[in-house]
Amino acid sequence: MTSNSLDPTTLDGTDATPDRVSELLLRNLLDVFDERDGDRRLAAIAELWAPDAVFVDPEGRFVGHAALDATVAQLQGRTAGWRFSAAGTPLVHPGGGELSWSYGPPEDPARVTGTDVAVVRGGRIATLYAIVGAPAPAPAPEPTDAVLNTVQAFFGHVGAGELDQAIALFTEQVDWLISGNQNLAWTGARSRPEEVADVLTTIGGLHVPGESVSEIRQILVDGADAVVLGRIAHTTLATGRRYDMPVAFHLTVRDGRIARLHMYEDTYLVSQAFEPIA
């Protein structure tokens, strides 16, 4: 009679203690499926899996170490930068156990979820079934009108000097960046709304009140992203010199709030305006 690998009566319980099963499940996830060095992965497979072990997932049934290694390598090749992580602790059964996990890129670490169900024999994995859940649905795209309204509201508040209302439109963590000459007090990255408020206050304090011009010439919206093209002109308090330049902004709006704002301006031209005339 052929033994059934799922029948716990065929297993030697001394080889499938709770601690050993937990170790096998966790190390298999991290040392095999999450390991991108081929040599280290093969060494872990040899240690954790029986030579004739069977791995089953939605893509097929694979027998032996070489087939398992090839399957993992193919998965990793399709998902560069993705990582596995355990979702909780293993649940151990007689002769085996199960472990839930998640898999995804850094920005969406639980894009795919699933559960490994393992049968242990001789202190190693004899059979493992990977039950993969459906990928999480993609977030609904931001309505174009909502993105446009948020962007227009922000620039409207800034133009009217309504700093508090403008800052209230940012998320708690914001990706704010003005690239260019780091000698200018307002360039560089910021991550909190209060830091953005300081930037806007600094810009206002360095220029002659009433002599600034800002124009929005075009707003292009694609999903959650908007590109704003326009013009800015200021007169500097330090030198009295005036500069006039085209500018561009890239904003990302999530749930009616600004999560990213990158500004592109001619910081060389601006720097020249702040230098005294020789």
Legacy VTK file of the C-alpha trace (Angstrom):
# vtk DataFile Version 3.0
C-alpha trace
ASCII
DATASET POLYDATA
POINTS 278 float
0.000 0.000 0.000
1.359 3.441 -0.911
1.583 5.813 2.054
-0.296 9.095 1.995
2.023 12.045 2.707
-0.903 13.878 4.277
-1.729 11.084 6.745
-0.120 11.933 10.113
-0.171 8.275 11.119
2.592 7.629 8.573
4.889 10.233 10.127
7.487 9.930 12.851
6.400 12.522 15.355
9.880 12.770 16.854
11.019 14.366 13.601
8.174 16.877 13.530
8.302 18.552 16.939
6.593 21.964 17.097
9.947 23.748 17.316
11.349 21.899 14.306
8.243 22.468 12.190
8.268 26.172 13.052
11.944 26.392 12.179
11.420 24.656 8.842
8.506 26.879 7.835
10.215 30.146 8.780
13.609 29.252 7.350
12.057 27.957 4.143
10.315 31.297 3.669
13.412 33.398 4.352
16.367 31.163 3.451
14.825 29.588 0.353
12.065 31.690 -1.175
13.461 35.071 -0.103
17.120 34.202 -0.774
18.419 35.643 -4.046
21.926 34.217 -3.820
21.742 30.934 -5.718
24.451 29.123 -3.759
23.001 30.028 -0.362
19.516 29.090 -1.538
20.639 25.652 -2.741
22.445 25.023 0.547
19.281 25.882 2.462
17.151 23.637 0.240
19.536 20.714 0.874
19.299 21.301 4.623
15.554 21.906 4.917
13.974 19.748 2.185
13.991 15.979 1.686
15.734 14.917 -1.576
12.474 13.742 -3.179
10.357 16.516 -1.684
7.327 17.809 -3.548
6.411 21.494 -3.915
2.972 22.413 -5.238
1.756 25.919 -6.089
-0.761 27.348 -8.597
1.812 27.008 -11.389
2.433 23.269 -10.999
3.990 20.362 -9.102
7.763 20.230 -8.711
9.791 17.310 -7.378
13.345 17.448 -6.031
15.828 20.125 -5.098
16.742 21.245 -8.615
13.112 21.762 -9.646
12.360 23.693 -6.478
15.406 25.928 -6.918
14.507 26.640 -10.557
10.955 27.548 -9.576
12.126 29.994 -6.903
14.665 31.538 -9.283
11.957 32.066 -11.909
9.681 33.733 -9.368
12.438 36.062 -8.216
13.339 36.902 -11.798
9.790 38.143 -12.412
9.624 40.130 -9.178
12.887 42.008 -8.732
13.050 43.815 -5.402
10.093 41.983 -3.865
10.491 40.412 -0.427
8.749 37.699 1.564
7.752 38.235 5.187
5.958 36.022 7.671
2.450 37.041 8.708
2.364 35.916 12.307
3.809 32.725 13.772
3.522 29.193 12.346
0.524 27.078 13.292
1.852 23.576 13.983
-0.091 20.332 13.408
0.922 16.677 13.947
3.603 15.997 11.357
3.600 19.475 9.862
2.168 22.936 10.019
1.282 26.095 8.174
2.611 29.641 7.889
0.916 32.665 6.357
3.065 35.145 4.464
3.042 38.247 2.321
5.117 39.144 -0.722
5.602 42.404 -2.541
7.790 45.424 -3.337
8.831 47.883 -0.594
5.999 50.262 -1.405
3.374 47.497 -1.288
4.805 44.625 0.826
1.540 42.679 0.985
0.689 42.824 -2.708
0.421 39.008 -2.699
-0.526 36.936 0.340
-0.650 33.211 0.913
-0.124 30.254 3.209
2.449 27.458 3.146
1.142 24.086 4.341
3.996 21.672 5.023
4.297 17.950 5.745
7.471 17.065 7.657
9.240 13.703 7.578
12.707 12.819 8.800
13.167 16.297 10.176
12.809 17.902 6.731
10.041 19.149 4.491
8.561 16.274 2.509
5.704 18.155 0.860
4.760 21.819 0.797
1.598 23.305 -0.661
1.706 27.057 -1.352
-1.847 28.422 -1.276
-1.693 31.821 -2.940
-4.422 34.385 -2.371
-5.704 36.717 -5.036
-3.585 39.866 -5.446
-4.936 42.836 -3.578
-7.030 45.055 -5.835
-5.287 48.116 -7.149
-6.369 51.331 -5.468
-9.119 53.148 -7.289
-7.729 55.944 -9.427
-8.174 59.443 -8.127
-10.991 61.213 -10.025
-9.465 63.768 -12.391
-11.719 66.541 -11.084
-10.715 65.828 -7.472
-7.006 66.004 -8.304
-7.468 69.180 -10.309
-9.517 70.820 -7.551
-6.880 70.010 -4.920
-4.037 71.365 -7.065
-5.953 74.545 -7.903
-6.878 75.033 -4.252
-3.253 74.734 -3.139
-1.922 77.288 -5.604
-4.876 79.552 -4.930
-4.125 79.569 -1.188
-0.425 80.190 -1.791
-1.165 83.065 -4.167
-3.565 84.645 -1.653
-1.060 84.306 1.198
-3.297 81.787 2.976
-0.442 79.661 4.267
-2.411 77.643 6.838
-5.016 76.589 4.270
-2.292 75.633 1.777
-0.370 73.515 4.295
-3.569 71.784 5.430
-3.780 70.207 1.973
-0.655 68.075 2.546
-0.542 64.533 3.889
1.163 63.962 7.247
4.268 62.729 5.426
5.019 64.546 2.199
7.625 64.077 -0.521
8.607 67.709 -1.133
11.635 68.547 -3.261
13.081 71.632 -4.920
16.211 70.578 -6.777
19.118 72.793 -7.664
21.588 75.135 -5.983
21.794 74.130 -2.336
22.958 77.642 -1.380
19.376 78.830 -1.714
17.543 78.603 1.608
14.464 76.906 0.148
15.993 74.158 -1.977
16.257 70.503 -0.978
13.907 67.858 0.355
11.297 68.175 3.103
9.049 65.494 4.582
6.635 67.220 6.990
4.001 69.890 6.325
5.514 72.211 8.952
8.826 72.063 7.068
7.009 73.038 3.878
5.446 75.959 5.751
8.945 77.129 6.726
10.029 76.942 3.078
7.101 79.043 1.866
7.644 81.569 4.673
11.353 81.786 3.810
10.635 82.422 0.128
8.181 85.179 0.981
10.610 86.843 3.390
13.401 87.115 0.835
11.469 89.047 -1.808
9.921 92.506 -2.089
6.229 92.372 -1.069
3.812 93.269 -3.833
6.307 92.780 -6.650
5.916 89.034 -7.124
4.092 87.479 -10.052
2.938 83.869 -10.340
1.012 82.429 -13.265
-0.389 78.981 -13.926
-0.437 78.387 -17.652
-1.422 74.736 -17.848
-2.359 71.830 -15.559
-2.092 68.284 -16.888
-3.723 65.492 -14.857
-3.068 61.756 -15.236
-4.571 59.595 -12.506
-3.266 60.780 -9.144
-0.520 62.892 -10.749
-0.630 66.450 -11.982
1.963 68.557 -13.787
1.634 72.318 -13.445
3.411 74.610 -15.910
3.733 78.277 -15.119
5.831 81.384 -14.525
7.233 83.070 -11.434
8.886 86.487 -11.081
10.310 88.081 -7.917
12.399 91.060 -6.842
15.011 90.178 -4.225
15.218 92.182 -1.016
18.967 91.615 -0.700
20.003 93.121 -4.048
16.885 94.625 -5.613
17.525 92.496 -8.681
14.577 90.874 -10.406
14.297 87.444 -11.987
11.568 85.987 -14.198
11.471 82.291 -15.092
9.303 79.392 -16.229
8.583 76.759 -13.569
7.091 73.284 -13.430
5.590 71.289 -10.571
4.857 67.568 -10.280
2.222 66.791 -7.654
0.653 63.527 -6.498
-2.758 63.665 -4.804
-4.115 60.907 -2.553
-7.622 61.121 -1.105
-7.814 64.843 -1.739
-4.433 65.672 -0.164
-1.013 66.325 -1.654
1.454 63.493 -1.005
4.207 64.750 -3.295
5.290 68.100 -4.711
8.482 68.449 -6.729
9.309 71.905 -8.096
11.612 72.543 -11.036
13.028 76.050 -11.402
16.165 77.756 -12.732
18.053 77.966 -9.448
21.149 79.287 -11.270
19.167 82.307 -12.473
17.777 82.813 -8.969
21.239 82.570 -7.397
22.540 85.226 -9.766
19.754 87.574 -8.692
20.812 87.241 -5.054
24.472 88.042 -5.770
25.434 91.714 -5.413
26.483 93.494 -8.586
30.254 93.743 -8.644
LINES 1 279
278 0 1 2 3 4 5 6 7 8 9 10 11 12 13 14 15 16 17 18 19 20 21 22 23 24 25 26 27 28 29 30 31 32 33 34 35 36 37 38 39 40 41 42 43 44 45 46 47 48 49 50 51 52 53 54 55 56 57 58 59 60 61 62 63 64 65 66 67 68 69 70 71 72 73 74 75 76 77 78 79 80 81 82 83 84 85 86 87 88 89 90 91 92 93 94 95 96 97 98 99 100 101 102 103 104 105 106 107 108 109 110 111 112 113 114 115 116 117 118 119 120 121 122 123 124 125 126 127 128 129 130 131 132 133 134 135 136 137 138 139 140 141 142 143 144 145 146 147 148 149 150 151 152 153 154 155 156 157 158 159 160 161 162 163 164 165 166 167 168 169 170 171 172 173 174 175 176 177 178 179 180 181 182 183 184 185 186 187 188 189 190 191 192 193 194 195 196 197 198 199 200 201 202 203 204 205 206 207 208 209 210 211 212 213 214 215 216 217 218 219 220 221 222 223 224 225 226 227 228 229 230 231 232 233 234 235 236 237 238 239 240 241 242 243 244 245 246 247 248 249 250 251 252 253 254 255 256 257 258 259 260 261 262 263 264 265 266 267 268 269 270 271 272 273 274 275 276 277
